[in-house]
């Protein structure tokens, strides 16, 4: 199943035997008929060597769903994950509604 669209990426940092590593998830929400929201997270993988900041907004151009199996406390578990192959960062606006400028953006 191909996946595309905008998402917020959440990153968790871990310390392992081979050093620091990150796990990622995208937020998935839907509004119920009574007006309340239900939110969940979909574990997410990126190509090797790609790092994404916590709470980054991305536009997924090419991704797919995959499944993996792992063992936890002697019990086999299955999980569906999102594999992101191609994406672009979304330029977020600050609280005033204007895009923040850097010195390089100013012509003088």
N, CA, C and O atoms as a printed pandas DataFrame, in Angstrom:
     atom_number atom_name residue_name chain_id  residue_number  x_coord  y_coord  z_coord
0              1         N          UNK        A               1    0.846   -1.179    0.000
1              2        CA          UNK        A               1    0.000    0.000    0.000
2              3         C          UNK        A               1    0.885    1.233    0.000
3              4         O          UNK        A               1    1.695    1.415    0.908
4              5         N          UNK        A               2    0.740    2.070   -0.998
5              6        CA          UNK        A               2    1.506    3.301   -1.103
6              7         C          UNK        A               2    0.938    4.351   -0.149
7              8         O          UNK        A               2   -0.274    4.427    0.055
8              9         N          UNK        A               3    1.822    5.156    0.428
9             10        CA          UNK        A               3    1.427    6.187    1.374
10            11         C          UNK        A               3    2.055    7.504    0.943
11            12         O          UNK        A               3    3.236    7.553    0.600
12            13         N          UNK        A               4    1.253    8.581    0.963
13            14        CA          UNK        A               4    1.769    9.919    0.702
14            15         C          UNK        A               4    0.923   10.906    1.501
15            16         O          UNK        A               4   -0.160   10.566    1.977
16            17         N          UNK        A               5    1.424   12.125    1.642
17            18        CA          UNK        A               5    0.694   13.155    2.369
18            19         C          UNK        A               5    1.533   13.777    3.464
19            20         O          UNK        A               5    2.692   13.415    3.665
20            21         N          UNK        A               6    0.923   14.728    4.175
21            22        CA          UNK        A               6    1.629   15.455    5.221
22            23         C          UNK        A               6    1.477   14.758    6.563
23            24         O          UNK        A               6    0.447   14.151    6.857
24            25         N          UNK        A               7    2.542   14.862    7.378
25            26        CA          UNK        A               7    2.531   14.210    8.692
26            27         C          UNK        A               7    3.472   14.940    9.636
27            28         O          UNK        A               7    4.391   15.636    9.204
28            29         N          UNK        A               8    3.230   14.772   10.930
29            30        CA          UNK        A               8    4.144   15.241   11.966
30            31         C          UNK        A               8    4.930   14.037   12.457
31            32         O          UNK        A               8    4.355   13.002   12.795
32            33         N          UNK        A               9    6.259   14.181   12.495
33            34        CA          UNK        A               9    7.140   13.096   12.917
34            35         C          UNK        A               9    7.547   13.324   14.370
35            36         O          UNK        A               9    7.960   14.420   14.747
36            37         N          UNK        A              10    7.426   12.283   15.168
37            38        CA          UNK        A              10    7.866   12.330   16.562
38            39         C          UNK        A              10    9.091   11.431   16.689
39            40         O          UNK        A              10    9.097   10.298   16.208
40            41         N          UNK        A              11   10.137   11.958   17.351
41            42        CA          UNK        A              11   11.406   11.231   17.466
42            43         C          UNK        A              11   11.725   10.959   18.933
43            44         O          UNK        A              11   11.598   11.837   19.786
44            45         N          UNK        A              12   12.140    9.732   19.206
45            46        CA          UNK        A              12   12.611    9.351   20.539
46            47         C          UNK        A              12   14.073    8.948   20.434
47            48         O          UNK        A              12   14.463    8.215   19.526
48            49         N          UNK        A              13   14.874    9.432   21.370
49            50        CA          UNK        A              13   16.299    9.114   21.382
50            51         C          UNK        A              13   16.547    7.958   22.344
51            52         O          UNK        A              13   15.980    7.908   23.436
52            53         N          UNK        A              14   17.404    7.029   21.922
53            54        CA          UNK        A              14   17.737    5.863   22.745
54            55         C          UNK        A              14   19.252    5.733   22.827
55            56         O          UNK        A              14   19.968    6.097   21.894
56            57         N          UNK        A              15   19.731    5.210   23.951
57            58        CA          UNK        A              15   21.152    4.883   24.104
58            59         C          UNK        A              15   21.271    3.374   24.100
59            60         O          UNK        A              15   20.690    2.691   24.943
60            61         N          UNK        A              16   22.032    2.855   23.139
61            62        CA          UNK        A              16   22.207    1.410   23.016
62            63         C          UNK        A              16   23.660    1.022   23.120
63            64         O          UNK        A              16   24.536    1.860   23.333
64            65         N          UNK        A              17   23.898   -0.260   22.965
65            66        CA          UNK        A              17   25.271   -0.773   23.046
66            67         C          UNK        A              17   26.151   -0.174   21.950
67            68         O          UNK        A              17   27.355   -0.010   22.144
68            69         N          UNK        A              18   25.562    0.151   20.811
69            70        CA          UNK        A              18   26.321    0.709   19.692
70            71         C          UNK        A              18   26.195    2.219   19.596
71            72         O          UNK        A              18   26.495    2.806   18.557
72            73         N          UNK        A              19   25.753    2.850   20.675
73            74        CA          UNK        A              19   25.632    4.303   20.682
74            75         C          UNK        A              19   24.197    4.773   20.596
75            76         O          UNK        A              19   23.252    4.001   20.758
76            77         N          UNK        A              20   24.062    6.057   20.337
77            78        CA          UNK        A              20   22.761    6.711   20.276
78            79         C          UNK        A              20   22.038    6.318   18.993
79            80         O          UNK        A              20   22.650    6.225   17.929
80            81         N          UNK        A              21   20.717    6.086   19.103
81            82        CA          UNK        A              21   19.902    5.835   17.914
82            83         C          UNK        A              21   18.514    6.414   18.156
83            84         O          UNK        A              21   18.138    6.696   19.294
84            85         N          UNK        A              22   17.758    6.588   17.076
85            86        CA          UNK        A              22   16.446    7.209   17.155
86            87         C          UNK        A              22   15.361    6.251   16.666
87            88         O          UNK        A              22   15.577    5.444   15.762
88            89         N          UNK        A              23   14.204    6.364   17.284
89            90        CA          UNK        A              23   13.014    5.702   16.752
90            91         C          UNK        A              23   12.034    6.817   16.387
91            92         O          UNK        A              23   12.012    7.875   17.017
92            93         N          UNK        A              24   11.231    6.562   15.369
93            94        CA          UNK        A              24   10.310    7.564   14.847
94            95         C          UNK        A              24    8.886    7.026   14.794
95            96         O          UNK        A              24    8.660    5.819   14.710
96            97         N          UNK        A              25    7.938    7.949   14.845
97            98        CA          UNK        A              25    6.525    7.616   14.659
98            99         C          UNK        A              25    5.844    8.840   14.063
99           100         O          UNK        A              25    6.269    9.972   14.294
100          101         N          UNK        A              26    4.797    8.609   13.302
101          102        CA          UNK        A              26    3.977    9.717   12.822
102          103         C          UNK        A              26    2.661    9.686   13.576
103          104         O          UNK        A              26    2.139    8.624   13.914
104          105         N          UNK        A              27    2.137   10.879   13.830
105          106        CA          UNK        A              27    0.858   10.990   14.521
106          107         C          UNK        A              27   -0.291   10.769   13.560
107          108         O          UNK        A              27   -0.282   11.270   12.436
108          109         N          UNK        A              28   -1.278   10.017   14.010
109          110        CA          UNK        A              28   -2.485    9.758   13.223
110          111         C          UNK        A              28   -3.677   10.088   14.114
111          112         O          UNK        A              28   -3.809    9.532   15.204
112          113         N          UNK        A              29   -4.547   10.989   13.656
113          114        CA          UNK        A              29   -5.700   11.403   14.456
114          115         C          UNK        A              29   -6.961   11.406   13.608
115          116         O          UNK        A              29   -6.915   11.592   12.392
116          117         N          UNK        A              30   -8.079   11.199   14.274
117          118        CA          UNK        A              30   -9.372   11.336   13.595
118          119         C          UNK        A              30  -10.390   11.864   14.599
119          120         O          UNK        A              30  -10.300   11.608   15.799
120          121         N          UNK        A              31  -11.345   12.597   14.081
121          122        CA          UNK        A              31  -12.376   13.204   14.909
122          123         C          UNK        A              31  -13.599   12.289   14.954
123          124         O          UNK        A              31  -14.107   11.866   13.916
124          125         N          UNK        A              32  -14.061   11.993   16.158
125          126        CA          UNK        A              32  -15.241   11.148   16.326
126          127         C          UNK        A              32  -16.504   11.985   16.130
127          128         O          UNK        A              32  -16.448   13.215   16.112
128          129         N          UNK        A              33  -17.626   11.313   15.986
129          130        CA          UNK        A              33  -18.891   12.016   15.769
130          131         C          UNK        A              33  -19.240   12.952   16.913
131          132         O          UNK        A              33  -19.891   13.973   16.697
132          133         N          UNK        A              34  -18.812   12.617   18.142
133          134        CA          UNK        A              34  -19.133   13.471   19.282
134          135         C          UNK        A              34  -18.203   14.678   19.403
135          136         O          UNK        A              34  -18.331   15.465   20.342
136          137         N          UNK        A              35  -17.258   14.832   18.450
137          138        CA          UNK        A              35  -16.376   15.994   18.441
138          139         C          UNK        A              35  -15.042   15.779   19.129
139          140         O          UNK        A              35  -14.163   16.635   19.033
140          141         N          UNK        A              36  -14.865   14.667   19.819
141          142        CA          UNK        A              36  -13.585   14.390   20.468
142          143         C          UNK        A              36  -12.628   13.764   19.457
143          144         O          UNK        A              36  -13.042   13.238   18.424
144          145         N          UNK        A              37  -11.353   13.833   19.781
145          146        CA          UNK        A              37  -10.320   13.308   18.897
146          147         C          UNK        A              37   -9.737   12.014   19.438
147          148         O          UNK        A              37   -9.581   11.847   20.647
148          149         N          UNK        A              38   -9.420   11.111   18.542
149          150        CA          UNK        A              38   -8.704    9.884   18.868
150          151         C          UNK        A              38   -7.353    9.976   18.178
151          152         O          UNK        A              38   -7.284   10.175   16.965
152          153         N          UNK        A              39   -6.277    9.830   18.947
153          154        CA          UNK        A              39   -4.939    9.938   18.383
154          155         C          UNK        A              39   -4.153    8.660   18.632
155          156         O          UNK        A              39   -4.317    7.999   19.658
156          157         N          UNK        A              40   -3.310    8.330   17.686
157          158        CA          UNK        A              40   -2.450    7.169   17.809
158          159         C          UNK        A              40   -1.151    7.471   17.070
159          160         O          UNK        A              40   -1.011    8.532   16.462
160          161         N          UNK        A              41   -0.221    6.557   17.122
161          162        CA          UNK        A              41    1.072    6.749   16.490
162          163         C          UNK        A              41    1.424    5.531   15.666
163          164         O          UNK        A              41    1.198    4.398   16.089
164          165         N          UNK        A              42    1.978    5.767   14.486
165          166        CA          UNK        A              42    2.386    4.696   13.590
166          167         C          UNK        A              42    3.910    4.663   13.554
167          168         O          UNK        A              42    4.534    5.621   13.096
168          169         N          UNK        A              43    4.528    3.563   14.036
169          170        CA          UNK        A              43    5.989    3.477   13.970
170          171         C          UNK        A              43    6.456    3.736   12.541
171          172         O          UNK        A              43    5.843    3.265   11.583
172          173         N          UNK        A              44    7.548    4.489   12.407
173          174        CA          UNK        A              44    8.004    4.951   11.096
174          175         C          UNK        A              44    9.497    4.722   10.934
175          176         O          UNK        A              44   10.270    4.907   11.874
176          177         N          UNK        A              45    9.894    4.321    9.746
177          178        CA          UNK        A              45   11.308    4.126    9.408
178          179         C          UNK        A              45   11.647    5.019    8.220
179          180         O          UNK        A              45   10.811    5.277    7.353
180          181         N          UNK        A              46   12.903    5.487    8.203
181          182        CA          UNK        A              46   13.437    6.256    7.095
182          183         C          UNK        A              46   14.640    5.500    6.536
183          184         O          UNK        A              46   15.165    4.588    7.176
184          185         N          UNK        A              47   15.070    5.889    5.335
185          186        CA          UNK        A              47   16.263    5.265    4.758
186          187         C          UNK        A              47   17.450    5.442    5.705
187          188         O          UNK        A              47   17.504    6.399    6.477
188          189         N          UNK        A              48   18.379    4.526    5.636
189          190        CA          UNK        A              48   19.573    4.551    6.485
190          191         C          UNK        A              48   20.302    5.890    6.336
191          192         O          UNK        A              48   20.506    6.384    5.227
192          193         N          UNK        A              49   20.686    6.462    7.481
193          194        CA          UNK        A              49   21.426    7.723    7.482
194          195         C          UNK        A              49   20.567    8.970    7.540
195          196         O          UNK        A              49   21.098   10.073    7.671
196          197         N          UNK        A              50   19.248    8.826    7.446
197          198        CA          UNK        A              50   18.340    9.975    7.497
198          199         C          UNK        A              50   17.953   10.241    8.947
199          200         O          UNK        A              50   17.532    9.328    9.656
200          201         N          UNK        A              51   18.094   11.485    9.387
201          202        CA          UNK        A              51   17.641   11.894   10.710
202          203         C          UNK        A              51   16.644   13.025   10.548
203          204         O          UNK        A              51   16.857   13.944    9.757
204          205         N          UNK        A              52   15.549   12.955   11.303
205          206        CA          UNK        A              52   14.493   13.959   11.256
206          207         C          UNK        A              52   14.296   14.486   12.666
207          208         O          UNK        A              52   14.277   13.708   13.620
208          209         N          UNK        A              53   14.150   15.797   12.812
209          210        CA          UNK        A              53   13.950   16.407   14.122
210          211         C          UNK        A              53   12.597   16.019   14.720
211          212         O          UNK        A              53   11.653   15.694   14.000
212          213         N          UNK        A              54   12.525   16.060   16.045
213          214        CA          UNK        A              54   11.263   15.810   16.736
214          215         C          UNK        A              54   10.233   16.880   16.356
215          216         O          UNK        A              54   10.557   18.066   16.294
216          217         N          UNK        A              55    9.028   16.464   16.111
217          218        CA          UNK        A              55    7.885   17.301   15.754
218          219         C          UNK        A              55    8.062   18.009   14.411
219          220         O          UNK        A              55    7.451   19.049   14.163
220          221         N          UNK        A              56    8.898   17.439   13.553
221          222        CA          UNK        A              56    9.075   17.995   12.209
222          223         C          UNK        A              56    7.834   17.689   11.375
223          224         O          UNK        A              56    7.233   16.622   11.504
224          225         N          UNK        A              57    7.459   18.639   10.518
225          226        CA          UNK        A              57    6.351   18.430    9.578
226          227         C          UNK        A              57    6.966   18.035    8.245
227          228         O          UNK        A              57    7.841   18.729    7.728
228          229         N          UNK        A              58    6.507   16.920    7.692
229          230        CA          UNK        A              58    7.033   16.455    6.422
230          231         C          UNK        A              58    5.892   16.205    5.433
231          232         O          UNK        A              58    4.742   15.989    5.817
232          233         N          UNK        A              59    6.247   16.241    4.168
233          234        CA          UNK        A              59    5.322   15.889    3.099
234          235         C          UNK        A              59    5.880   14.617    2.463
235          236         O          UNK        A              59    6.886   14.657    1.753
236          237         N          UNK        A              60    5.223   13.497    2.723
237          238        CA          UNK        A              60    5.681   12.203    2.228
238          239         C          UNK        A              60    5.304   12.083    0.753
239          240         O          UNK        A              60    4.131   12.175    0.391
240          241         N          UNK        A              61    6.307   11.879   -0.087
241          242        CA          UNK        A              61    6.083   11.712   -1.526
242          243         C          UNK        A              61    6.036   10.238   -1.899
243          244         O          UNK        A              61    5.307    9.861   -2.817
244          245         N          UNK        A              62    6.797    9.395   -1.207
245          246        CA          UNK        A              62    6.819    7.971   -1.494
246          247         C          UNK        A              62    7.053    7.197   -0.200
247          248         O          UNK        A              62    8.087    7.346    0.451
248          249         N          UNK        A              63    6.092    6.385    0.150
249          250        CA          UNK        A              63    6.204    5.553    1.334
250          251         C          UNK        A              63    5.283    4.358    1.197
251          252         O          UNK        A              63    4.412    4.329    0.327
252          253         N          UNK        A              64    5.477    3.375    2.058
253          254        CA          UNK        A              64    4.612    2.204    2.032
254          255         C          UNK        A              64    4.510    1.602    3.429
255          256         O          UNK        A              64    5.348    1.860    4.292
256          257         N          UNK        A              65    3.472    0.796    3.637
257          258        CA          UNK        A              65    3.282    0.098    4.904
258          259         C          UNK        A              65    3.979   -1.250    4.830
259          260         O          UNK        A              65    3.954   -1.924    3.800
260          261         N          UNK        A              66    4.595   -1.629    5.929
261          262        CA          UNK        A              66    5.267   -2.913    6.027
262          263         C          UNK        A              66    4.983   -3.503    7.403
263          264         O          UNK        A              66    4.519   -2.793    8.295
264          265         N          UNK        A              67    5.251   -4.764    7.582
265          266        CA          UNK        A              67    5.012   -5.423    8.872
266          267         C          UNK        A              67    6.312   -6.054    9.345
267          268         O          UNK        A              67    7.142   -6.487    8.546
268          269         N          UNK        A              68    6.467   -6.094   10.643
269          270        CA          UNK        A              68    7.607   -6.822   11.210
270          271         C          UNK        A              68    7.150   -7.537   12.462
271          272         O          UNK        A              68    6.133   -7.194   13.065
272          273         N          UNK        A              69    7.919   -8.529   12.836
273          274        CA          UNK        A              69    7.608   -9.325   14.015
274          275         C          UNK        A              69    8.796   -9.239   14.965
275          276         O          UNK        A              69    9.948   -9.253   14.533
276          277         N          UNK        A              70    8.508   -9.149   16.258
277          278        CA          UNK        A              70    9.573   -9.098   17.251
278          279         C          UNK        A              70    9.103   -9.833   18.498
279          280         O          UNK        A              70    7.923  -10.152   18.648
280          281         N          UNK        A              71   10.052  -10.093   19.385
281          282        CA          UNK        A              71    9.729  -10.806   20.610
282          283         C          UNK        A              71    9.922   -9.882   21.803
283          284         O          UNK        A              71   10.933   -9.187   21.904
284          285         N          UNK        A              72    8.954   -9.879   22.697
285          286        CA          UNK        A              72    9.008   -9.065   23.906
286          287         C          UNK        A              72    8.518   -9.899   25.078
287          288         O          UNK        A              72    7.383  -10.377   25.079
288          289         N          UNK        A              73    9.369  -10.071   26.066
289          290        CA          UNK        A              73    9.036  -10.882   27.253
290          291         C          UNK        A              73    8.576  -12.281   26.865
291          292         O          UNK        A              73    7.626  -12.815   27.438
292          293         N          UNK        A              74    9.263  -12.871   25.881
293          294        CA          UNK        A              74    8.954  -14.223   25.448
294          295         C          UNK        A              74    7.711  -14.358   24.586
295          296         O          UNK        A              74    7.308  -15.468   24.240
296          297         N          UNK        A              75    7.108  -13.240   24.240
297          298        CA          UNK        A              75    5.880  -13.261   23.430
298          299         C          UNK        A              75    6.156  -12.624   22.069
299          300         O          UNK        A              75    6.735  -11.540   21.986
300          301         N          UNK        A              76    5.736  -13.309   21.003
301          302        CA          UNK        A              76    5.898  -12.758   19.661
302          303         C          UNK        A              76    4.828  -11.700   19.423
303          304         O          UNK        A              76    3.648  -11.906   19.707
304          305         N          UNK        A              77    5.273  -10.560   18.893
305          306        CA          UNK        A              77    4.355   -9.463   18.597
306          307         C          UNK        A              77    4.549   -9.031   17.156
307          308         O          UNK        A              77    5.642   -9.146   16.602
308          309         N          UNK        A              78    3.478   -8.532   16.554
309          310        CA          UNK        A              78    3.519   -8.038   15.186
310          311         C          UNK        A              78    3.131   -6.567   15.189
311          312         O          UNK        A              78    2.262   -6.138   15.949
312          313         N          UNK        A              79    3.792   -5.800   14.321
313          314        CA          UNK        A              79    3.500   -4.377   14.248
314          315         C          UNK        A              79    3.555   -3.937   12.783
315          316         O          UNK        A              79    4.377   -4.422   12.005
316          317         N          UNK        A              80    2.674   -3.018   12.426
317          318        CA          UNK        A              80    2.694   -2.400   11.099
318          319         C          UNK        A              80    3.505   -1.121   11.213
319          320         O          UNK        A              80    3.332   -0.351   12.158
320          321         N          UNK        A              81    4.390   -0.894   10.248
321          322        CA          UNK        A              81    5.235    0.293   10.239
322          323         C          UNK        A              81    5.104    1.026    8.906
323          324         O          UNK        A              81    4.740    0.443    7.884
324          325         N          UNK        A              82    5.409    2.307    8.951
325          326        CA          UNK        A              82    5.460    3.130    7.752
326          327         C          UNK        A              82    6.923    3.277    7.344
327          328         O          UNK        A              82    7.752    3.709    8.145
328          329         N          UNK        A              83    7.242    2.918    6.104
329          330        CA          UNK        A              83    8.579    3.114    5.567
330          331         C          UNK        A              83    8.523    4.298    4.611
331          332         O          UNK        A              83    7.824    4.255    3.599
332          333         N          UNK        A              84    9.270    5.366    4.941
333          334        CA          UNK        A              84    9.282    6.583    4.127
334          335         C          UNK        A              84   10.526    6.563    3.247
335          336         O          UNK        A              84   11.651    6.561    3.747
336          337         N          UNK        A              85   10.315    6.548    1.939
337          338        CA          UNK        A              85   11.419    6.524    0.985
338          339         C          UNK        A              85   11.812    7.918    0.512
339          340         O          UNK        A              85   12.996    8.223    0.366
340          341         N          UNK        A              86   10.809    8.762    0.274
341          342        CA          UNK        A              86   11.066   10.122   -0.216
342          343         C          UNK        A              86   10.120   11.087    0.487
343          344         O          UNK        A              86    8.920   10.832    0.596
344          345         N          UNK        A              87   10.680   12.208    0.966
345          346        CA          UNK        A              87    9.859   13.208    1.649
346          347         C          UNK        A              87   10.527   14.564    1.533
347          348         O          UNK        A              87   11.709   14.671    1.206
348          349         N          UNK        A              88    9.748   15.595    1.807
349          350        CA          UNK        A              88   10.238   16.968    1.841
350          351         C          UNK        A              88    9.830   17.584    3.165
351          352         O          UNK        A              88    8.766   17.281    3.703
352          353         N          UNK        A              89   10.689   18.452    3.685
353          354        CA          UNK        A              89   10.360   19.168    4.906
354          355         C          UNK        A              89    9.343   20.254    4.566
355          356         O          UNK        A              89    9.447   20.905    3.526
356          357         N          UNK        A              90    8.371   20.447    5.437
357          358        CA          UNK        A              90    7.385   21.506    5.254
358          359         C          UNK        A              90    7.885   22.730    6.004
359          360         O          UNK        A              90    8.248   22.636    7.177
360          361         N          UNK        A              91    7.906   23.879    5.335
361          362        CA          UNK        A              91    8.346   25.126    5.945
362          363         C          UNK        A              91    7.262   25.604    6.897
363          364         O          UNK        A              91    6.226   26.114    6.468
364          365         N          UNK        A              92    7.504   25.437    8.182
365          366        CA          UNK        A              92    6.521   25.843    9.187
366          367         C          UNK        A              92    6.561   27.347    9.411
367          368         O          UNK        A              92    7.623   27.965    9.330
368          369         N          UNK        A              93    5.434   27.915    9.684
369          370        CA          UNK        A              93    5.349   29.347    9.989
370          371         C          UNK        A              93    5.379   29.522   11.502
371          372         O          UNK        A              93    4.954   28.642   12.251
372          373         N          UNK        A              94    5.888   30.674   11.942
373          374        CA          UNK        A              94    5.917   30.918   13.380
374          375         C          UNK        A              94    4.526   31.347   13.863
375          376         O          UNK        A              94    3.588   31.410   13.068
376          377         N          UNK        A              95    4.389   31.639   15.149
377          378        CA          UNK        A              95    3.083   31.931   15.751
378          379         C          UNK        A              95    2.390   33.159   15.173
379          380         O          UNK        A              95    1.171   33.286   15.292
380          381         N          UNK        A              96    3.140   34.064   14.550
381          382        CA          UNK        A              96    2.525   35.271   14.015
382          383         C          UNK        A              96    1.898   35.027   12.652
383          384         O          UNK        A              96    1.182   35.887   12.140
384          385         N          UNK        A              97    2.156   33.868   12.058
385          386        CA          UNK        A              97    1.623   33.563   10.744
386          387         C          UNK        A              97    2.558   33.951    9.622
387          388         O          UNK        A              97    2.227   33.772    8.450
388          389         N          UNK        A              98    3.729   34.483    9.961
389          390        CA          UNK        A              98    4.713   34.862    8.964
390          391         C          UNK        A              98    5.889   33.894    9.027
391          392         O          UNK        A              98    6.236   33.399   10.099
392          393         N          UNK        A              99    6.492   33.629    7.889
393          394        CA          UNK        A              99    7.664   32.762    7.859
394          395         C          UNK        A              99    8.846   33.510    8.456
395          396         O          UNK        A              99    9.083   34.671    8.123
396          397         N          UNK        A             100    9.580   32.852    9.329
397          398        CA          UNK        A             100   10.750   33.462    9.944
398          399         C          UNK        A             100   11.836   33.671    8.894
399          400         O          UNK        A             100   12.055   32.809    8.043
400          401         N          UNK        A             101   12.514   34.812    8.953
401          402        CA          UNK        A             101   13.571   35.152    8.004
402          403         C          UNK        A             101   14.936   34.977    8.668
403          404         O          UNK        A             101   15.080   35.141    9.879
404          405         N          UNK        A             102   15.926   34.642    7.853
405          406        CA          UNK        A             102   17.294   34.599    8.320
406          407         C          UNK        A             102   18.026   35.775    7.684
407          408         O          UNK        A             102   17.463   36.471    6.839
408          409         N          UNK        A             103   19.275   36.001    8.081
409          410        CA          UNK        A             103   20.067   37.088    7.507
410          411         C          UNK        A             103   20.265   36.906    5.995
411          412         O          UNK        A             103   20.402   37.884    5.259
412          413         N          UNK        A             104   20.276   35.668    5.549
413          414        CA          UNK        A             104   20.467   35.393    4.123
414          415         C          UNK        A             104   19.248   35.780    3.306
415          416         O          UNK        A             104   19.369   36.002    2.101
416          417         N          UNK        A             105   18.068   35.868    3.930
417          418        CA          UNK        A             105   16.840   36.222    3.216
418          419         C          UNK        A             105   16.683   37.719    3.027
419          420         O          UNK        A             105   15.912   38.156    2.173
420          421         N          UNK        A             106   17.407   38.516    3.815
421          422        CA          UNK        A             106   17.269   39.970    3.777
422          423         C          UNK        A             106   18.218   40.528    2.719
423          424         O          UNK        A             106   19.409   40.218    2.743
424          425         N          UNK        A             107   17.710   41.353    1.781
425          426        CA          UNK        A             107   18.542   41.818    0.656
426          427         C          UNK        A             107   19.544   42.903    1.010
427          428         O          UNK        A             107   20.311   43.284    0.125
428          429         N          UNK        A             108   19.605   43.433    2.222
429          430        CA          UNK        A             108   20.551   44.508    2.542
430          431         C          UNK        A             108   21.400   44.160    3.726
431          432         O          UNK        A             108   22.249   44.953    4.131
